[in-house]
């Protein structure tokens, strides 16, 4: 079956029309992709901004933790000093108690001796 020139031209025109519609669809699709890429780029900028904010916050937290570490070191040193002071104070108190007992015994002995002397004199 042979096609006439007119049928051939109609077929070609029909195909060209289909190609134009396809090209139009491709252009519309490209516009939609461009819009979506723009939205993705905007989202990426927002995420980058949020990451920058998080990094800044992390640096601030790190500084605060460093300050707290220094304060904790001071607390440990002070606690060690206070522990040593308490141990020395406890030892001194025990020694003072022992000395007081000796002094009590001496006072009692002297009281007895004074009473004995008063009886002899008196």
Number of C-alpha atoms within 10 A of each C-alpha: 3 6 9 9 9 9 11 12 12 12 13 12 12 12 12 12 12 12 12 12 12 12 12 12 12 12 12 12 12 12 12 12 12 12 12 12 12 12 12 12 12 12 12 12 12 12 12 12 12 12 12 12 12 12 12 12 12 12 12 12 12 12 12 12 12 12 12 12 12 12 12 12 12 12 12 12 12 12 12 12 12 12 12 12 12 12 12 12 12 12 12 12 12 12 12 12 12 12 12 12 12 12 12 12 12 12 12 12 12 12 12 12 12 12 13 12 11 10 9 8 7 7
